[in-house]
Amino acid sequence: MKRFHSLSEVRSELAAGTTSCRQLVEYYLDNIERQQHLNAFLEVWPDEARAQAEAIDAKLAAGTAGPLAGMVIGIKDVLAYAGHALQSSSRMLDGFKSLFTGTAVQRLLDADAILIGRQNCDEFAMGGSNETSFFGPARNAADPERVPGGSSGGSAVAVQADMCLASIGSDTGGSVRQPAAFCGVIGLKPTYSRISRYGLVAFASSFDQIGPITRSVQDAALLLEIMAGPDGMDSTASQREVPAYSQQLTPAPHYRIGYIADAIDSEGLNPEIKAALETQLDILRGQGHVVEAVDFPYLDFMIPTYYILTTAEASSNLGRFDGVKYGHRAADATDLESLYKKSRSQGFGAEVQRRILLGTFVLSANYYDAYYTKAQRVRRLIKDKTDELLRQFDFLVLPTTPTTAFKIGEKQDPVSMYLADIFTVQASLAGVPAISVPIGEDAAGLPIGLQVMAGAFREADLLAFASVLTEEIVA
């Protein structure tokens, strides 16, 4: 069976009778089996996937199939699916099964998607390389000695290595976009609140957003269309009407595009990524778009602001995993205090512990105003400036990552790992949508990603422009 680029290709073959959903599932199961060394999936659901496929084949024959019929999807191990393991790639939740299905996952099922398994990620979505997973790192299919990015690393590898047509990840500070860039696929972070977070294990509640990883912009648009919308189970989910994103991919003839000069001129930016980005900007100019440099004075403040706020929220959210209410319970505890201490120190990995400690510190009485309150003020400055630029320009363009995929074990210093997020956290701090699209490879054959931001709830425009960058032809 050939490698499919989009659901539209799959549907064409289904309509022609040259394949079936059951055959698709067998194809992807075989690919997963052959590429176990990439450690992308933590658990595969072959019998369920086959049963779903046969049911959807019957619906297709009857003409009653949903819009995602034929799409085989993997879900990141932070999304709740009733009766299935939900572990956040952590020892803390070893053996835990979800008691309910999250809204985004349910909407996929209702649209006749086929769910094939849960995917490896950084522990509790905390990491930029997939190396903090209790189950070991996922590996980049372009070079298995390199990371796939994180935290949705397994999700990106699964799409990259053709183990499923699409994956659903989560993005707190770049966790969909950065692995998409490292793996040469498309990763979309929607506007904060566009997709319900009900059923998503919380890391930092004012940042977390579910997003798709795909091989085509069309599929990203369709998945967003299916998952987005109001939800009575999540009061923070937007009440705005959901556009038919998949039907609005025709781009405008001309756009105003800004690029952040300091990002492109950053000393830490890989020269090959810089060259690829500058080439892309020249192409856009040649197509008649207005392309101008813009100043963004807060670039150096984004990483500290992001990590102060997200670790504070993580400290609060992960307080529930105490050995009493949820998660691993230490067998050698002698009293309540030792139960808390031993359960959490045994259940959480080093990076999660580090972030909880940082968050607890910045929320402490003596340091709350000096760190947390100040970071909230800087976040407002970053958001206001970003919104101002996105009123002047249709889009802001910048690299997704400062480097291509680095080697597993290469970054031992936590600060150097955090700096890998320097270009993705802006959209997260501002709450605006952003997408990473592949724009080539470096000399070693490692993928390069370009990131585009748009104004809040302007995903339709963002996706239409992304289709220009990926040269997708939309009828």
C-alpha positions in Angstrom: 0.0 0.0 0.0 1.3 3.5 -0.8 2.0 6.2 1.7 -0.9 8.6 1.9 -0.4 12.3 2.2 -3.9 13.3 3.2 -7.4 12.0 4.0 -8.6 13.2 0.6 -6.2 10.7 -1.0 -7.5 8.0 1.3 -11.1 8.8 0.5 -10.4 8.7 -3.2 -9.1 5.1 -2.9 -11.9 4.1 -0.6 -14.5 5.4 -3.1 -12.7 3.6 -5.9 -12.7 0.4 -3.9 -9.0 -0.1 -4.2 -8.6 -0.1 -0.4 -10.7 -0.4 2.7 -10.5 0.9 6.2 -9.6 -2.6 7.4 -6.7 -2.7 4.9 -5.6 0.7 6.1 -5.5 -0.4 9.7 -3.5 -3.5 8.8 -1.0 -1.4 6.9 -0.5 1.0 9.8 -0.3 -1.9 12.3 2.4 -3.5 10.2 4.4 -0.2 10.0 4.1 0.2 13.8 5.4 -3.3 14.3 8.3 -2.9 12.0 9.4 0.4 13.6 9.1 -0.4 17.2 12.7 0.8 17.6 11.4 4.4 17.2 9.4 3.9 20.5 6.6 6.1 19.1 3.7 4.1 20.6 3.3 3.1 24.2 0.3 0.9 23.5 -1.5 -0.2 20.3 -5.1 -1.2 20.1 -5.2 -3.6 17.1 -8.5 -5.4 17.8 -10.4 -2.2 18.5 -8.9 -0.5 15.5 -9.9 -3.5 13.3 -13.5 -3.5 14.7 -13.8 0.3 14.2 -12.5 -0.1 10.6 -15.0 -2.8 9.8 -17.8 -0.7 11.2 -16.8 2.3 9.2 -16.4 0.3 6.0 -20.1 -0.7 6.5 -21.0 3.0 7.0 -19.1 3.9 3.8 -21.0 1.3 1.9 -24.3 2.6 3.3 -23.3 6.3 2.6 -23.6 7.2 6.3 -19.9 7.6 7.2 -18.6 10.7 9.1 -16.1 13.3 7.8 -13.1 11.5 9.3 -13.9 8.0 7.9 -10.6 6.5 6.7 -8.4 8.6 9.0 -6.3 6.5 11.3 -5.2 8.5 14.3 -2.8 8.1 17.3 -3.3 10.1 20.5 -0.7 11.5 22.8 -0.6 9.8 26.3 -2.2 12.8 28.0 -5.6 12.5 26.4 -8.4 10.6 28.2 -10.1 7.7 26.4 -12.5 5.7 28.6 -11.3 2.3 29.5 -7.8 2.9 28.1 -4.5 3.5 29.9 -3.7 7.2 30.5 -0.2 7.5 32.0 1.3 10.8 30.8 4.4 8.7 30.1 5.0 8.7 33.9 5.6 6.1 36.6 3.2 8.1 38.7 0.2 6.9 36.7 1.3 3.3 36.1 -1.7 1.1 35.7 -4.2 4.0 35.6 -7.1 3.7 33.1 -9.3 6.7 32.2 -12.9 6.7 33.5 -14.1 9.0 30.7 -13.4 10.2 27.2 -12.2 13.8 26.7 -14.2 16.1 24.5 -11.7 16.3 21.6 -11.3 12.5 21.5 -15.0 11.9 21.6 -15.5 14.3 18.7 -13.0 12.4 16.6 -14.8 9.1 17.4 -18.1 10.7 16.5 -16.7 11.7 13.1 -15.6 8.1 12.5 -11.9 8.5 13.0 -10.1 5.2 13.8 -7.9 5.4 17.0 -5.0 3.0 16.7 -3.0 3.7 20.0 -1.5 6.0 22.5 1.8 7.7 21.9 5.0 8.4 23.8 5.7 11.9 25.1 7.7 13.8 27.7 6.6 13.0 31.2 3.4 15.1 32.0 4.2 16.9 28.7 7.3 18.6 30.4 10.2 18.5 28.0 11.3 19.5 24.5 13.0 16.2 23.4 10.8 13.3 24.6 13.7 12.2 26.8 11.9 12.7 30.1 9.4 9.9 29.3 9.4 7.0 31.8 9.4 4.7 28.8 12.5 6.1 27.3 12.8 8.5 24.3 11.0 8.3 21.1 13.5 8.4 18.2 13.5 10.6 15.1 12.9 8.5 12.0 15.3 10.7 10.0 18.1 9.7 12.4 17.2 7.3 15.3 20.2 8.7 17.2 18.4 12.1 17.4 15.4 13.3 19.3 12.0 13.9 17.7 11.3 17.0 19.8 8.8 17.2 22.6 6.7 16.9 24.3 4.5 15.4 21.6 7.6 13.5 20.2 5.9 10.1 19.7 3.0 11.7 18.0 5.2 13.5 15.5 7.3 10.4 14.8 4.2 8.3 14.2 3.1 10.7 11.4 6.7 11.1 10.1 7.3 7.3 9.9 3.8 6.5 8.4 2.5 4.7 11.5 -0.8 6.7 11.3 -2.2 9.4 9.0 -2.4 11.9 11.8 -1.8 12.4 15.5 -3.4 14.5 18.2 -0.9 16.1 20.6 -0.9 19.0 23.1 1.0 22.3 22.9 1.9 24.3 26.1 4.9 26.2 24.8 5.6 24.5 21.5 5.0 20.8 22.2 3.2 20.3 18.9 5.1 22.7 16.7 8.7 21.9 17.8 8.4 18.1 17.2 6.6 18.8 13.9 9.6 20.9 12.8 12.1 18.2 13.9 10.2 15.5 12.1 9.3 17.3 8.9 5.5 17.3 9.4 2.8 19.9 10.1 1.9 20.9 13.7 -0.9 23.3 14.6 -1.4 25.1 17.9 -4.9 26.7 17.8 -5.9 29.8 19.7 -6.1 29.2 23.4 -9.7 28.1 24.2 -10.5 27.0 20.6 -10.5 23.3 21.6 -11.9 22.1 24.9 -9.3 20.9 27.4 -11.7 18.5 29.1 -9.9 15.2 29.1 -6.4 16.7 28.7 -4.1 16.0 31.6 -3.2 19.5 32.9 0.3 20.9 32.8 -0.2 24.7 32.7 -3.9 25.4 32.5 -3.6 28.9 31.0 -1.3 27.6 28.2 -2.3 24.1 27.4 -4.0 23.5 24.0 -4.8 20.4 22.0 -3.6 20.4 18.4 -3.2 18.1 15.4 0.0 16.8 13.7 -0.5 15.9 10.1 1.1 15.5 6.7 -1.2 18.0 5.0 -2.7 21.4 5.9 -6.1 20.1 4.7 -6.0 17.4 7.3 -5.0 19.9 10.1 -7.9 22.1 9.0 -10.4 19.3 9.1 -9.2 18.0 12.5 -9.4 21.4 14.0 -12.9 21.8 12.5 -14.0 18.6 14.1 -12.4 19.1 17.6 -13.1 22.9 18.1 -16.1 24.5 19.6 -17.9 25.2 22.9 -18.1 22.5 25.6 -20.2 22.4 28.7 -17.5 20.5 30.4 -14.9 23.2 30.0 -15.9 26.8 30.9 -12.7 28.2 29.3 -13.6 26.8 25.9 -14.6 29.6 23.5 -18.3 30.1 22.6 -17.4 31.4 19.1 -18.8 29.6 16.1 -16.4 27.2 14.4 -15.8 28.0 10.8 -15.6 25.3 8.1 -11.8 25.5 8.1 -11.4 22.7 5.6 -13.6 24.6 3.1 -11.7 27.9 3.5 -8.2 27.1 2.4 -8.1 29.3 -0.7 -5.5 31.9 0.1 -5.8 35.7 -0.6 -3.7 36.9 -3.5 -1.5 39.1 -1.3 -0.7 39.2 2.4 1.3 41.5 4.7 3.9 39.4 6.4 6.2 40.5 9.2 9.3 38.7 10.3 10.9 39.2 13.7 14.4 40.5 12.8 16.0 39.6 16.1 14.9 36.0 15.7 16.5 35.6 12.3 19.6 37.5 13.4 19.9 35.5 16.7 23.4 34.1 17.4 21.8 30.8 18.5 20.0 30.3 15.2 21.5 27.5 13.0 22.8 29.1 9.8 21.1 26.5 7.6 17.7 27.3 9.2 18.4 31.0 8.7 19.2 30.5 5.1 16.1 28.4 4.5 13.9 31.0 6.2 15.4 33.9 4.2 14.9 31.9 1.0 11.3 31.4 1.9 10.8 35.1 2.6 12.4 35.9 -0.8 9.9 33.5 -2.5 7.0 35.2 -0.7 8.3 38.6 -1.9 8.5 37.2 -5.4 4.8 36.1 -5.2 3.8 39.7 -4.5 3.4 39.6 -0.8 4.6 42.5 1.4 7.4 41.2 3.6 8.9 43.5 6.2 11.1 43.2 9.3 9.5 44.0 12.6 11.0 44.7 16.1 9.9 42.7 19.0 11.7 44.0 22.1 10.8 41.2 24.5 12.5 38.2 22.9 15.0 37.8 25.7 12.2 37.9 28.3 10.0 35.2 26.9 11.7 32.1 28.1 12.0 33.2 31.8 8.4 34.5 31.7 7.1 31.3 30.2 9.0 29.0 32.7 8.0 31.0 35.8 4.3 30.9 34.9 4.1 27.3 33.6 6.1 25.9 36.5 3.8 27.7 38.9 0.8 26.3 37.3 2.4 22.8 37.1 3.1 23.0 40.8 -0.6 23.5 41.5 -1.9 21.1 38.9 0.3 18.2 39.9 -0.5 18.6 43.6 -3.3 16.1 43.1 -0.8 13.3 42.6 0.0 12.6 46.2 -0.3 8.9 46.7 -3.8 9.3 48.3 -6.1 10.6 45.6 -4.2 9.7 42.4 -1.2 8.0 41.2 1.7 5.9 42.6 1.5 5.1 46.3 4.8 4.3 48.0 4.8 0.9 49.6 7.3 1.8 52.3 5.5 4.9 53.7 5.2 4.9 57.5 3.0 8.0 58.0 1.1 10.6 56.0 4.1 12.9 55.5 6.3 10.0 54.3 3.5 8.8 52.1 3.5 12.2 50.3 7.2 12.5 50.1 8.0 9.0 49.0 5.1 8.7 46.6 6.0 11.9 44.7 9.7 11.3 44.7 9.3 7.8 43.4 6.5 8.6 41.0 7.8 11.7 39.3 10.9 11.9 37.1 13.7 14.4 37.6 12.4 17.0 35.2 8.9 17.0 36.6 10.3 17.3 40.1 12.5 20.2 39.0 9.5 22.1 37.6 7.3 21.4 40.6 10.1 22.8 42.9 10.6 25.9 40.7 6.9 26.5 40.6 6.5 26.1 44.4 9.4 28.5 44.9 8.0 31.3 42.7 4.6 30.9 44.4 6.0 31.1 47.9 5.1 34.1 50.0 8.5 35.7 50.0 9.0 35.5 46.2 5.4 35.6 44.8 5.6 39.3 43.8 9.2 39.2 42.8 8.7 36.4 40.3 5.1 35.3 39.6 3.4 38.7 39.7 6.2 40.3 37.6 6.0 37.4 35.1 2.3 38.0 34.7 2.9 41.7 33.9 5.6 40.8 31.4 3.2 38.3 29.8 0.7 41.1 29.3 3.4 43.2 27.6 4.3 40.3 25.3 0.7 39.7 24.5 -0.1 43.3 23.8 2.9 43.8 21.5 2.2 40.5 19.7 -1.5 41.6 19.2 -0.3 45.0 18.0 2.0 43.5 15.3 -0.8 41.1 14.2 -3.1 44.1 13.6 -0.4 45.6 11.4 0.4 42.4 9.6 -1.6 39.3 8.5 1.1 37.0 9.8 4.3 36.9 11.8 6.9 34.5 10.5 9.9 33.1 12.5 11.8 29.9 12.8 10.1 27.1 14.7 13.3 26.0 16.4 16.8 27.4 16.7 18.4 24.1 15.5 17.5 21.0 13.8 17.0 17.8 15.8 19.9 17.3 18.3 21.3 14.0 19.4 19.7 12.0 22.3 21.6 12.9 25.5 23.3 15.9 24.0 21.6 18.6 26.1 22.4 17.8 29.8 21.9 21.3 31.0 18.2 22.1 31.7 18.6 25.8 30.7 20.0 24.9 27.2 16.9 22.6 26.8 14.6 25.4 27.8 16.2 27.7 25.3 15.1 25.4 22.5 11.6 26.8 23.1 12.7 30.4 22.4 10.7 30.8 19.2 7.6 28.8 20.1 6.6 30.3 23.5 5.6 33.7 22.1 2.4 32.3 20.6 1.7 30.4 23.8 2.2 33.5 26.0 0.0 35.6 23.7 -2.7 32.8 23.3 -2.6 33.2 19.5 -2.6 30.4 16.9 0.6 29.2 15.3 1.6 26.5 12.8 4.9 24.9 11.9 5.4 23.7 8.3 8.4 22.0 6.8 10.5 24.0 4.4 13.3 21.7 3.6 16.3 19.9 5.2 19.8 20.7 6.4 22.9 19.2 4.9 22.5 16.1 7.2 19.0 15.5 5.9 17.3 16.8 9.1 14.0 18.6 8.6 13.7 22.4 9.0 10.4 24.0 10.2 9.0 27.5 9.6 6.5 28.9 12.1 3.7 31.3 11.3 1.5 33.2 13.8 -1.8 34.8 13.2 -4.3 36.9 15.3 -6.5 35.2 17.8 -9.2 33.0 16.1 -7.8 33.6 12.7 -7.0 29.9 12.1 -8.8 30.0 8.7 -6.4 32.7 7.4 -3.4 30.9 9.0 -4.3 27.6 7.4 -4.9 29.1 4.0 -1.5 30.8 4.1 0.1 27.6 5.3 -1.3 25.8 2.2 0.7 28.4 0.2 3.9 27.6 2.0 3.4 23.8 1.5 2.3 24.3 -2.1 -0.9 22.5 -1.5 -3.4 23.0 -4.3 -6.9 23.6 -3.0 -9.7 23.3 -5.5 
